[in-house]
Amino acid sequence: MSTHITSLAGCTPEPLMDYLKAVGILRLVAEQKDPGARARWHNGVFELRSALDERTIVQFLIEEYQPTPIVVPWSGSDFFNVNRSGDKGPFKKTPTAKKILEAFLATASRRLAMYRETISLALATLNACGIDNKTGMEDRKAKSEFISKFRSSALEEIVQWIDACSVISNEKASFSSLLGSGGGSDGNTHFSDNFMQNLWEVLPEFDEQRTFNKVSGGNILQSALFGELSCGLVRERTSSLYDAGAVGGPNAGQGFERASIGNPWGIILCLEGTMLLAGCVARHHVASGSTRASFPFQVRLTPTRTDTASEQESAGREIWMPMWSCWVSKAELAMLFSEGRASLDTKQVDRGVDFARAAASLGVDRGITSFQRYAIVRGRVGGENYNTSASLGRFEVRARPDVDLLFEIDPWIESFRRAASDDKAPPCFRSALRRIQSAIFEFCQHGGHSRFGAILCAFGQAERELARSEKFRGDKIRPIAGLSPDWIRAVFDASVEFELALALSGIRDREGKIGPLRANLEPVRSGADKRGKVYWTDQDRAAVWTSADLPTNLAAVLERRIMDGGRRGCVSLPLAFRRSASLNAIADFLSGQTDDAGIEELLWGLVLVDQGKDYPELDHWRSVDVLPLPRAFALLKLLFLPFPLETRSGPTTIRPEPSLLPLLRAGRMDEACALAMRRLRASGLVPMTTPPGARAASNEEWQAGGIDPRRLAAALLFPISMSDVKQLADLVLRPVAEPVKAVV
């Protein structure tokens, strides 16, 4: 037997209907014609490898295909008052509701025998359950009991359909978003009616029931399968759930308005494809043993910045349809869908952002190359009672090892998500949550240090909003704490902004008398148990960070730390550090060449890292050649060191001059430098900027190069290494053989 590879150009990843058509074709061919059939996705098109070629595929579907008996007796009133003898017509138009059921009951074709048997069984089960009208089915318990009883006595084919539609758990029916809000129905649209109407129009078994010419089956089937043009599409026959573009309406075509149109074979094959996506009862968390209804690759919708979903649609669902490049059989595909529940650690994921994490950490690994992502949302087309599928793009499966660092912060994310999702939560927290989820999603999709940095910055922004909102955070949300230093390695992008932010984030008091730099950003304190826990505090006034610009805030932090160090009796300045900044980076900051907003965002993120653990080794990113630094910075920085200055005569401790900072904020550079020189002389040092007898440098001379005194004040907070301090000292101090007697 020869094997053919058939490219189905009408079966593509978008819209959802075309994807499901592809799955439906493989299922039907494998089950009813060629068990050895295989399929794959190639260049965005579905390919079928089987004993059938294009002509015989069309022939099989028109002449031999046995439709799955799709019925929805648990929704609407179609199954009540049905004439069990059937109705042969003839009909002047396509029958609907109970009439389409009667039209099927009136057939004698072998290929429709299962359909007739299933309809009769549904009617008998309704009688057995004592349900004789629509109202009787509105009771949830009665509906669940009916579905269970119907399933227990139905044919295997209808069991597939029921499992694709619903899952009964704890006597409650849960329905698949893929098949509408009612499990096979959506608003007033019943997919069983829709399915049977389309079959009635294209199958030759119904020729005698029509008083009009049937739809040209072969022509529209080739259009559905191979993407060929067809003039046989049916007006007012579409489903926005699977193909919103065919709904019609204003601006839907070249005119002002276009009627809805549909391809009967597209809807038939689409619904046949849903049979492989059966639901089940899955464990929500292995450790807890809790269970819930689960449908393949369906999770709660996570709106991000890169898709079309809005915050108002966050109650919707999203479906991740797998794509694969190797040849797969129907059995293998069925197994893939039966295991289509991604997990993080031992927890089944139930949100789109967590599904992205699972894919990036290979929590989903069955030879899948990518996922086509769809949102199922209400109200876009047809009103609030109707669901619509919207493509959210392709997600390529790539391993992103750093994504596992998010396990460290998962408990905090859950508490913040609950609080931010509350109806009474301020909009800034919903915005912060969306930013976090978007950053995680984008990193999982594209990777890169800068995108992981965006995750850390998003957490920092959320922390900043919490710091401002004592009433909102209450006792529900603790500060983020204890992130491992591995976050530093994951964020490291060799930028000047990262270097400066990292140096600032590790500033602390070596004696432990005052808090780390984080305490100057937000009202927090470390726990007494030294286990890395951090708590909110409202008594400490150390937090001085405001909505002002970065230079203003850095200068305020420096001033506060100097003042608190003096009050607490610190022997050395509380400006010890974990990692220093290079003089080159500081020169960039002083000249205004850095992204201040970027430094600030990175700083708020990096202070969340546990400062009690060793930093990772990072690649060397500093330039060998140091850019010119203003002599004023070299002079003033010597007064703000957390360690003694090494001179030829030994270590020299230089007392700080807190009054320098107000002078710099006022733009009085000359006075600040003159004060610094007096302090250096008092410490036994001789500055070279004003030799004995020379006139004092003017303010214009100190500000040569256009240095902003405010930026200079801020730059004094950046920690520098001992070797860099020596360079600064050589720049502004005269070498002396013997120490000069200190002036008190």
N, C-alpha and C positions, 0 to 999 in steps of 0.2 A: 504494500500500500504506500503510495507516494505521500509525502508530507509537504504542505504548503505553508508559507509564511505570508499572512495577509495583514496588511497595514490598514487599520480602521481609522481613517482620518476624521471620521465623525465622533470618535471617542477620545476626547482630550481631557486634561485635568480640570478645565473650566468650561462651562459652569458645572455645578454639582451633578446635574442630570447626565452630562456627558461622561463623567467619571463613573457613575453608577451603571450607565449603559455598558461600559467596558466590562465591569465585573459581572453584569448580567449575561453578556455574551459568552464569557468563559464558562460560567456556571451551566448554562443551558446546553452548550455544545458538549461539555464534558459529561453531563448527567444523561443526556438523551441521544447523543450521536457518537462521540469519540472520546472515550475515557482517557486516552493518552494526550489530550489537548493541553497545551501550555501557552502561557502568555507573559508578556513583559511590557514595560514602558521604554520607548526608544525615541529620543529627541522630542519628547512631549506628546507622542502619539502611541496609542495602544496597538500592540501587535499580537496576532493569534497564530500559533503554530499547531496545525492540526491536519487531519485528512481532508478537510474541506477547503475549497478555494472560494473566491468571491461569489461565483455563480451558485455553488452548492450551499453556501451559508444562507443566501437569500432563499433558495428553494426549500431548505430545511425549515426555516422559520415560517414560511407561508403555508407549506403543505403538511409538515409533520410535528412541529413544535406543540407540546402539550402545556398549556398555561398553568402556572401555579394557582390553585384556587384561593385567590385573595378575597376575603370577606371581612367586614367590620360590623358584626351584629351587635357589638357593645356600644355603638355610637349612633345617634339619630333614630329615625323611625322607619327606615327602609324595610326592615324585616317583619314588620307588623302588618297583618292583613294581606299577606302574600298568597296568591292563588297557587297552590302546590302542584296543580296540573300544568301550570305554565301558560304562556300566551305566545302563539306563533305569529301574531300580527295579522297582516303586514302593517308596518309602522311607516308613517309619513316623515318622521324624523327620528333621530337617535333616541331611544327610550332612556328614561332616567329613573332614579329611586327604585321603588319596588318593581316597576315595569321591566327594568333591565334584568332583575333577578328572575322574573317570570319568562323573559325571553331566553335566558340560559336554561331554565328548567324545561322549556319546550323543545330543546334540541335532542338529537339522537346520536350525535357524532361520538366516536370512541375517544377522540382527543379531548373532549369536554366532559367525560364521564366523572372524573374526580371533582370537577366543579359542581356538577349536579348533586353528587353525593354530599359534598361539603355544605351546600346551601340547605339541603334537606336535614342534615345533622344539626346545623345551626338553629333551624326552626324547631326541631324536636327538643333541643337543649333549652331553648327559651321556654317551651311549654313545661319541661321538667322542673325548671327553676321558678315557675309561676310568674314569669315576666311577660306581660301581654301589651305593654305600652311603653312609650319613651320615659315616662315618669318613673316607672319601676326600675329602670336602669340607672337613674341618677343617684341612687344610693350607692356609696362607694363599696360597702361590704357586699351588696348584692351583685355589683358589677364584677368584683374580684372573684366571688364564688362562681359566677357564670363563666368567666374566662377559664378558671381552673377546671371546671367540669367539661367545658367544650374541648379544652386541650387534652384532657385525659382520654377522650373517646375519639379524637379526630385522626385523620390520616397523617402520615409522617410529613407530607408536604405542608399541610395546614399548621402543623406544630411548628415548622420552621417559620411560617408567617407570624404566628402568635408570639413566638420568642423574639422575633425581630421587632415586634410592636411593643411588647410589654414584659414586665417581670413582676411576679407576685411575691411580695416579701412582707411578712407579718400581717397577712390578710389585707394587704394594700397593694393596689396596682400602680406601678410606675411605668410611664410611657417614654418611648424613645423620641428624642427631638428630631431624629432623621425622618420620622413618619408622622410628624405633626403633633399638636398639643393633645390630641385625643387618642393617640396610638392607632394610626391608620386614618385619621381624619384631622382636618385643620380648619377651624371655623366651620363654615357650612360645606366645605369640600370634603367628600368622602373618597378616599383613594380607591376603595373597592369599586364604587360607582364609576369613577374615572377610568380605572383599569378595564372594567367590563365594557364600558361604552367604546373604548378604543379598540378592544378585541372585536366587538360587534361590527365595527366599521371596516375592519381590514381582513378578517378571516372569511373564507368562502363558505363556512358552515352557516352563516347568517344571510346568505344571498336571498333565500326565499322569504325572509322576514322584512326585506326592504322594498319600498315602492320607488326608490331612487337609486341611482348608480352608486356603488360602493366606492370608497376611496381607493385610488390606484395603489394597491398594496406594494407591488414590487418597486415602483418609482420612489415612494416615500421611505420605504425600507432602505433602499440604497442611499438615500439622503441621510437617514439616521446613522447608517453604518459607515459610509465612505465620504460623507460630507458633500455629496453631489447636490446641485441645485434641483429644486423640485417645486412644482406649482400645485401640489396636492395637499398643502398644509391646511389644517382645519381651523376655522375661525372660532374664537371664544372657547378654546380648548387648551388650557395651559395650567401650570401650577407654579406659582411664584416661589414655593418652597424649594424647587429644584432648578428653576430657570427664570429668574426675575426679569431678564431681558426680553422674554417673550410675552410679558403681561400686556404690553401696549400702554395706551394712555397718552397724555400730553408729552410732546417732544420725544416720543419713542421711535419716530421714524422721520422720513423726509418732510412730511406734512406737519400740520399743527397737532394732529392726533392720529394714533394708529390703533386699530382693533387688535385684541390679543389673538395670537395664532399659536398652533402647536402641531407637532408631528406625532400622530398616534403611536407609531412604533417607538419613538423616543421615550414616551411615558411608559409604555409597556415594558421595554427593556430596563428602564430605570428602576421600576418597582421590582422587577425580577432580580435586579442586582442587590436590593436591600436584604434579600433572604440570607445572605452570608453574614450579616451583621447582627446576629442574635445576642440578646442581653443575657445577663446572669446575675446572681446574687454574689457579690464580691466582698471580701474583707476590707473594711475601711482602713484598719490598722492591725497588723498581725498581732502585736503585743496585747492590744485591748480586746481583740476578738469581735469588735463591732462590725456589723455588715450593712450593706446598702445595695440598691439596684445599680448595676453598671452596664453600660453599653459600649461597644468597641470604639475606642479613640474619641469618646465624647467627654468633654469637661466644661466647667463653667467658663464663660467668656471673660477674657482679660483684655480690656481696651488698652492699646498702646499708642504711642505717638506716630507710628508708621502705618497704621491701618485706618479703616473707615468707621470703626465702631466708636460710639459715643459713650459718655458716662451713663446716660439714661438707658443704654442698652446692655449695661453690665449684668443685668439679670438673665441675659440670654445664654445660649450655649455655643460652643465652638466644636467643630469636628475636624480631626486630623486624619486625612485619608492617606495611607501609605503608598509610596511609589517604589518600584524595584526595577533593576536592570537585568536580572538573570531570569531565565525561563522558569516559570512557576506553574504547578498544576493547580487544579481546583481544590484538591484536598489540602495542599500546602497553604493555599490562600485562605481556606476555611480555618485552618489551624492558626494562621496569623491573626485572623479576626477574632477567633475564640480566645486568644491570649492578648488581645489588644487593650491591655490595661497597663499603662506605664507606671513605674514606681520610683520613689525616691527613698532610699534606704528600705525600710519595711512598710512604708506608707504608700497606698495607692493615690496617685495624684488626681486632683479634681478641679484644677484650674489650668488655663492655657499657659500661663507663665511657668508653672511647675512642669507642665508637659514639655516645654522647651528645655527646662533644666534636665529632665529625664533623658531627652534625646541627646543633649550635649554631654551628658555623663554616661551615655550608652546604657541608660536604663531601658531603652527600647533598642534592641539589637537582634533583628531577624533578617538581615540582608537588605534592610530598607535603606535606600539612598536618599530619600527626601520625603517630606509630607506636603500635601496640598491642604491648606488650612482654610476652613469655611466658618463663617459666623451664621448662627441661626437666631434671628432677631424678629421681634414683633413690630408691626405698625408701619413698616417701610412701604408696603404695597397692600392695598385692599382693606386697610383699617387695623385696629388693635387686636382683632380676633385672628389675624392671619400672620403666619410666620414667613420669613423670607431668608433665603440663603445668599450670602455675599462672600465672595472670595477675599481672603485676607493674605493671599500670596503664597509663595513656595518657601518651605523651610528645609534647607539642606542639612542632612545629618552629618555633623562633624564632632569629633571628640574635643571637649574643652575641659581639660583636667582641673583648671582653677575654679570651675563652677562649683566643685565640691566644698569650697570654702564657705559657701552660703549655709551649709549645715550648722555652722557656728552661730548663725544669727536667726535661724528659722523660728525659734520660740518668740523672739522679739517681733519678727515680721508678722506672725499670726496675731499677736496682741495688738499691734499697730493696725493691721488690716481690719480687725473687728471694730476697733474704735473709729477708724477713719470711714468705715462703711455705714456707720450709724447715721440716721437721717438728721440728727441734731449736730453732727460734726461740722465745724467750720470748713468752708470750701478749700482753704489752704492745705488741709490735711488730705483731702481727696486728691488734690493736685500733687501733693508729695507722694502719695501712694502710687498714683499713675506714673510718676517719674521713676520711682523705684522699680516698678514692674516693667516699664518700658526699657530701662537700662539693663535689667537682667535679661529680658527677651532679646535685645539687640546684641548683647555679648554672646548669648547662646547661639545666635544665628550667624554672627560674623566674627566673633573672637577679637583678640587684640588687647594690648595693655591699656590703651586709651579708653576702650569701652568698658573694661573692668574698672578703670578709674572712675568712669561715669557712674557705676554702681555704688562705689564708695562715696562719691560726692552726693549721690541721691540720698544715701543714709545720713550723711552729714547735714543735708538740708532738712530732712525730716527731724533730726535731732535738734536743729536750730529752731524749727517751728515749735517743737515741744517745750524748749527752754523758755520761749516767750509766752506760753499758754499754760500757766499753772492750773487754772480751772479745768481745762480740757484733759490734761494728762492725769491729774489726780493721782490715785494709787494704782491706776489701771496699767500704765505703761512706764516701765523703768527706763533709765538711760541705757543706751547701748554700751556694752562693756565686754572686755575680754577677747576682742578680735586678735587672732594670732598674728605674729609678725610676717607670716606668709602672705598676708594681704599686701604688705609693702612690696614684696617681690612681684606679686601679680599686677600691681598698679604701676610699677616702675617703668617709665617711658623715656628716661634720659633727658627730660626737659628741664630747663632752668626753673620753671614754676614748681615742678615736683621737688627738685633739690631744695629750694627755699622753704617750701611747705614742710618737707620732712624734717629739716633742721629745726624749724620752729616747734613742730609738734612734740619733740622730745625734750623741750626745756623743762627743767624741774629744779627743786631745791635738794641739794645733795644731803642736807641735814634732816630733811623731812619735816621742817617746821611749818612750811606753807605748801599748798597744793601744787600740782603740776600746771603747765600752761592751760590745760583744758579747763581748770577751775576759773580762769580769767575769761573764758569764752561763755560758759554757762554755769548756772548755780548747781554744781554737783560736788560730792565728796566721796572719797573712797571708803569702803567698809573697813572696820577695825580688824576683821578676820584675815585681811590681806589675801583674799582669794580672787581678787580682780573685780569684785562687785562694786558698782557705783550707784549712788542714791542721789535723789534730788534733795536740795537743801535751800531753805529760804532765809536763813539767818546770815549766811556768809555774804559779805559785800565784795568779794574778790572779783566777781564777774563784771567786767567793764566793757565788754564788746557790745557795740550798738549797730545801728544801720548806717553809720558813717562809712567813709571809704577806708580802704585797707591801711594807708599810712597813718591816718588818725587813730585807728584801733590799735595798731602795733605800738605806737607811741604811748597810748593810754595803758596798755598792758605792761610795758616797760616801767612806766612811772609807778603803777600800782605794785608791781613786784619789788621795786626798790623800797617803796614805802612800807610794805608788809614785812620785808626782810629786816628793816630797821626796827620795826615795832616788836618783832618776835625774837630779836637778838641774834640774827643769823651771823655767824662768823664771816662767811663769804657771801657774795651776792647770790641770790637764788636763781642763777642763770646757767646752772650746769646743763649739760646737753648729752644726748645720745649720739648725735651725728652733726657735724659742723657743715656750714655752707662755705663754698669757695669764694675767694675775693672776686673772681670773675663774675660769679652769679650776683654778688652784691653790687658790683659795678653796673651790671645790666639793670638791676632794680633802681639804683640811684639815677641812672640816665633815663628812666621811664620806658625802657624797652621790654618790660615784662607785662604779662597779662595779670593784672592785680586781682580781677574777679576769679581767674583760674587758681591763683595762689590761695585765695580765701576759701574757695570751695574744697580744694584739696586739703587745706589745713583742717577744716571742720570734719573731714572724713578721716584723716590720719590720726587725729587725737583720740579716735575711738579704738585704736590699736593698743593692746596691752603693753605699757611702757616698762613693765617689770621683766620682760623677756628680751633676750638678745635679738638684735636686728639681723636680718640675713645679709650675706655678702652680696653686694651689687656690683655690676660691671662698672669700670671706671668711665665716668662721663665728663670729667672736668677738663678744660683746655689747659695746655701746658703754659701758654703765654697768658699772663694776667693783664687784663685791660687796665688802663690808667685809673687810679682811684683819687678822688679829691683829697688834698692834704687835710682838709677839715675833718673828714671821716676818720682818717688815721689818727689824728690828734684826739678826737672825742672818744673813739672806741676804746682807747686805753683806760678810760675811766669806768668802763662797764664790763669788766672781766670777772668771771667766776673763780679765778685763780690768780696767784701773784704773778707779776711780770718778771720774767727771767732777765737779769742784767748781768754785766760783767762782775758786779760786786755781789751778786746773789739775788734771791727772790725778793721782789719789792711789792708790797701791798699798796694799792692806790685806792684811796677812799673815793666813792662816787660823789657826784655833784647833782642831786636831783633837780636843782634849780636850772640846770642846763636845758632841760626839756621844754619848760614854758618859754624860755628865750627863743628856742628854735621854732616853736609853734608860732611865735610872734614875728618870725623872720629876722630876728636880731642875731645874725650869725657871728658878727664881730665880737659882740659881748659874750656870747657863749664860748667862743674860742679863747678869748682872753681869760675867762674864768677857768677854762680847762688848763691853760698854761700855768695859772697860779697854783692849781691843785697839783700839777705834775712837779712843779718846783718844790711845793711843800712836801712832796714824797721823795725828794732827793734827786730828781731828774732834771735834765736841761733840754727843753724843746728848742728845735732849730728854727722855728717859724719866726721868732722875734729875738734875734741876738741881743745881748746886752747893749743898751744905748740906742738901738734902732727904734724907729717909731712903730707903733702898733699897726698891724695890717687893717685896711679899711674893710667895711662890709662887702664892697664890690669885689675886692680881691679874694676874700674868703669864698665868695659865691662864683668864682671863675668857673666857666664851663656850664653855667646855667643850672647848677644843682639847687633843687628845691629844699629849703631848710626843713620842711615837714617830712619829706622823704628821708632826709638825713636822720632826723629824730627816730623815724621808724626803723631805719637800717641798723641802728645801734642795738636792736634786739636780736639780730641774727647772730647765732653763735659761730665763732671761727676757731680754728685749731691753733695750737701753740706755735706751730711753724709759721702760720699766717700772721699771728700776733707779732712775731719777731720781725716779719717784713714791714709791718706797720710801724713798729718801734724804730727800725732803721730809717724809715722815711721821715720821721719827725723828731727824733731824739738825737742829741749829740753823744757820741761815745765818750765816756770819761774813765780815766784810770782808777780814780778813787770816788766813792760816793760823795755827793754834795751833802753837806749838813742840812738836815731837814729843817724847814721853817714851820714853826707851830702857829 
